[in-house]
Amino acid sequence: MKPRSRSLFLTLVLAQAAHSVEEYVFRLWEVLAPARFISGLVSSNLPLGFAIANVALIAFALWCYIARVRRDHPGARAWAWFWTVLEAGNGIGHLAFAAQRGAYFPGAATAPLLILTALWLGMTLASDERPRL
């Protein structure tokens, strides 16, 4: 992977961290059943469970960056594409929920950041893969 793709991957991880903070502050687990379910699997205290689940998600994303993407591991590109698709879908989902509600939905403010960063990373990864003539 090229340095630009590695930097964009880290930017995407940081965007997800900001997104997780927004989801926590605006209590996503109260309005989205899957978030409530996952939070409840982690702890009977839903805010704590939500926080732990999100810290684990960010820790896993950072591991992917440190152990795979930054070191240009053979699987780095696959991990980068996985996170690109996941985060684009995450951002689109939050905006869709907000549109359906006709009002703010927790995570909608940072959703465009996720989508734009994921698209930029995806275009960069695709560009990296094209053979140069």
DRENDO-1510 file (C-alpha; in Angstrom, 1 decimal, always signed):
<recs>
REC; n; res; u; v; w
REC; 1; MET; +0.0; +0.0; +0.0 .
REC; 2; LYS; +1.1; +3.5; -0.7 .
REC; 3; PRO; +1.8; +6.0; +2.1 .
REC; 4; ARG; -1.3; +8.0; +1.2 .
REC; 5; SER; -3.6; +5.0; +1.6 .
REC; 6; ARG; -2.0; +4.2; +4.9 .
REC; 7; SER; -2.6; +7.8; +6.1 .
REC; 8; LEU; -6.2; +7.7; +4.9 .
REC; 9; PHE; -6.8; +4.5; +6.7 .
REC; 10; LEU; -5.6; +6.0; +10.0 .
REC; 11; THR; -7.8; +9.1; +9.2 .
REC; 12; LEU; -10.8; +6.7; +8.8 .
REC; 13; VAL; -10.1; +5.1; +12.2 .
REC; 14; LEU; -9.9; +8.6; +13.8 .
REC; 15; ALA; -13.2; +9.5; +12.0 .
REC; 16; GLN; -14.8; +6.4; +13.5 .
REC; 17; ALA; -13.5; +7.4; +17.0 .
REC; 18; ALA; -15.2; +10.8; +16.6 .
REC; 19; HIS; -18.3; +9.0; +15.4 .
REC; 20; SER; -18.3; +6.7; +18.4 .
REC; 21; VAL; -18.1; +9.6; +20.7 .
REC; 22; GLU; -21.1; +11.3; +19.0 .
REC; 23; GLU; -23.1; +8.1; +19.3 .
REC; 24; TYR; -22.2; +7.8; +23.0 .
REC; 25; VAL; -23.0; +11.4; +23.8 .
REC; 26; PHE; -26.4; +11.2; +22.0 .
REC; 27; ARG; -27.2; +7.7; +23.4 .
REC; 28; LEU; -27.5; +5.6; +20.3 .
REC; 29; TRP; -28.3; +2.5; +22.4 .
REC; 30; GLU; -31.6; +4.2; +23.3 .
REC; 31; VAL; -32.9; +4.5; +19.8 .
REC; 32; LEU; -31.3; +1.6; +17.8 .
REC; 33; ALA; -32.1; -1.9; +18.8 .
REC; 34; PRO; -28.8; -3.5; +17.5 .
REC; 35; ALA; -26.8; -1.0; +19.6 .
REC; 36; ARG; -28.9; -1.8; +22.6 .
REC; 37; PHE; -28.5; -5.5; +22.0 .
REC; 38; ILE; -24.7; -5.4; +21.7 .
REC; 39; SER; -24.4; -3.0; +24.7 .
REC; 40; GLY; -26.4; -5.5; +26.7 .
REC; 41; LEU; -24.2; -8.4; +25.7 .
REC; 42; VAL; -21.2; -6.5; +27.2 .
REC; 43; SER; -22.9; -5.1; +30.4 .
REC; 44; SER; -26.2; -4.7; +32.0 .
REC; 45; ASN; -25.3; -1.0; +32.3 .
REC; 46; LEU; -26.1; -0.1; +28.7 .
REC; 47; PRO; -24.0; +3.1; +28.5 .
REC; 48; LEU; -21.0; +1.2; +29.9 .
REC; 49; GLY; -21.6; -1.7; +27.5 .
REC; 50; PHE; -21.9; +0.7; +24.6 .
REC; 51; ALA; -18.7; +2.5; +25.6 .
REC; 52; ILE; -16.8; -0.8; +26.0 .
REC; 53; ALA; -18.0; -2.1; +22.7 .
REC; 54; ASN; -16.9; +1.0; +20.9 .
REC; 55; VAL; -13.5; +1.1; +22.6 .
REC; 56; ALA; -13.1; -2.5; +21.4 .
REC; 57; LEU; -14.1; -1.5; +17.9 .
REC; 58; ILE; -11.6; +1.3; +17.8 .
REC; 59; ALA; -8.9; -0.9; +19.4 .
REC; 60; PHE; -9.4; -3.5; +16.7 .
REC; 61; ALA; -9.3; -0.8; +14.0 .
REC; 62; LEU; -6.0; +0.6; +15.5 .
REC; 63; TRP; -4.6; -3.0; +15.6 .
REC; 64; CYS; -5.5; -3.3; +11.9 .
REC; 65; TYR; -3.6; -0.1; +11.2 .
REC; 66; ILE; -0.6; -0.8; +13.4 .
REC; 67; ALA; -0.1; -4.5; +12.7 .
REC; 68; ARG; -1.4; -4.8; +9.1 .
REC; 69; VAL; -1.8; -1.5; +7.2 .
REC; 70; ARG; +1.2; +0.5; +8.5 .
REC; 71; ARG; +3.6; -2.5; +8.1 .
REC; 72; ASP; +2.2; -3.2; +4.6 .
REC; 73; HIS; +1.3; -6.8; +5.6 .
REC; 74; PRO; +0.2; -9.0; +2.7 .
REC; 75; GLY; -3.4; -8.7; +4.0 .
REC; 76; ALA; -3.2; -4.9; +4.4 .
REC; 77; ARG; -5.2; -4.1; +1.3 .
REC; 78; ALA; -8.0; -6.5; +2.3 .
REC; 79; TRP; -8.2; -5.0; +5.7 .
REC; 80; ALA; -8.3; -1.5; +4.3 .
REC; 81; TRP; -11.1; -2.5; +1.9 .
REC; 82; PHE; -13.1; -4.2; +4.7 .
REC; 83; TRP; -13.0; -1.0; +6.8 .
REC; 84; THR; -13.7; +1.2; +3.8 .
REC; 85; VAL; -16.9; -0.7; +3.0 .
REC; 86; LEU; -17.9; -1.0; +6.7 .
REC; 87; GLU; -17.5; +2.7; +7.5 .
REC; 88; ALA; -19.1; +3.9; +4.3 .
REC; 89; GLY; -22.1; +1.7; +5.1 .
REC; 90; ASN; -22.1; +2.9; +8.7 .
REC; 91; GLY; -22.2; +6.5; +7.6 .
REC; 92; ILE; -24.9; +5.9; +5.0 .
REC; 93; GLY; -27.0; +4.0; +7.6 .
REC; 94; HIS; -26.9; +6.8; +10.0 .
REC; 95; LEU; -28.0; +9.3; +7.4 .
REC; 96; ALA; -30.8; +7.0; +6.2 .
REC; 97; PHE; -32.1; +6.7; +9.8 .
REC; 98; ALA; -32.0; +10.5; +10.1 .
REC; 99; ALA; -33.8; +10.9; +6.8 .
REC; 100; GLN; -36.4; +8.3; +7.8 .
REC; 101; ARG; -37.0; +10.2; +11.1 .
REC; 102; GLY; -36.9; +13.6; +9.4 .
REC; 103; ALA; -34.7; +14.7; +12.3 .
REC; 104; TYR; -31.3; +14.2; +13.9 .
REC; 105; PHE; -30.3; +10.6; +14.6 .
REC; 106; PRO; -27.3; +9.9; +16.8 .
REC; 107; GLY; -24.2; +9.6; +14.6 .
REC; 108; ALA; -25.6; +11.6; +11.7 .
REC; 109; ALA; -23.4; +14.6; +12.3 .
REC; 110; THR; -20.1; +12.6; +11.8 .
REC; 111; ALA; -21.6; +10.3; +9.2 .
REC; 112; PRO; -20.6; +12.5; +6.3 .
REC; 113; LEU; -17.0; +12.4; +7.6 .
REC; 114; LEU; -17.1; +8.6; +7.6 .
REC; 115; ILE; -18.6; +8.5; +4.1 .
REC; 116; LEU; -16.2; +11.0; +2.6 .
REC; 117; THR; -13.1; +9.5; +4.2 .
REC; 118; ALA; -14.1; +6.0; +3.1 .
REC; 119; LEU; -14.8; +7.1; -0.4 .
REC; 120; TRP; -11.4; +8.9; -0.6 .
REC; 121; LEU; -9.7; +5.8; +0.8 .
REC; 122; GLY; -11.5; +3.6; -1.6 .
REC; 123; MET; -10.5; +5.8; -4.6 .
REC; 124; THR; -6.9; +5.8; -3.4 .
REC; 125; LEU; -6.8; +2.0; -2.9 .
REC; 126; ALA; -8.3; +1.5; -6.4 .
REC; 127; SER; -5.8; +4.0; -7.8 .
REC; 128; ASP; -3.0; +2.1; -6.1 .
REC; 129; GLU; -4.1; -1.1; -7.7 .
REC; 130; ARG; -4.2; +0.2; -11.3 .
REC; 131; PRO; -1.1; -0.7; -13.2 .
REC; 132; ARG; +1.0; +2.3; -14.4 .
REC; 133; LEU; +1.9; +2.4; -18.0 .
</recs>
